[in-house]
Amino acid sequence: MMSSGRDVMMEEQQEQVKRPVGRPSSYLPEYCDKAIELGKLGKSKAQIAAAIGVSRNTMNVWTQEFPEFQDAITYAQDLAQAWWEEQGQAGLWMVPEGERINHSLWAKAMSCRFPNDYRESVKQEITGADGAALLAGLTVNFVKSDDQDNEPTKD
């Protein structure tokens, strides 16, 4: 039985619907292992992206599209934080004769790299005399003048 022109056209339309739109993703499942490997070395998301050869934006898109990649990136970030924490602990317990970690630099790096876990905060309170609350206000006194010369003239 021969197909009509309409049947051929419908088959072509169905075939077009099945084709993906846009450029195919360059994501490879082995990127998960690479991300975890780099996380163990304390590398940041930017360093992981550079090693894979993509931007951080592309990695963010992949975390939305590939749940296994999102898990790998989350785990890699935890591993990186653990690496940095180990560096700090190792430096804190070194003998005085050996090299020591720059504590202020380490603390600053931690607060910048992992702000959810390491954050410096300053709370300032301003009080009045003897710790009382500050009173803010404006007092306006209206005084009636008895002097007639000060009254405005009407022209």
Secondary structure, DSSP 8 states (H G I E B T S, - for coil): ----HHHHHHHHHHHHHHS--SS-----THHHHHHHHHHTTT--HHHHHHHHTS-HHHHHHHHHH-HHHHHHHHHHHHHHHHHHHHHHHHHHT--TTS----HHHHHHHHHHH-TTTS----------GGG----------------GGGS----
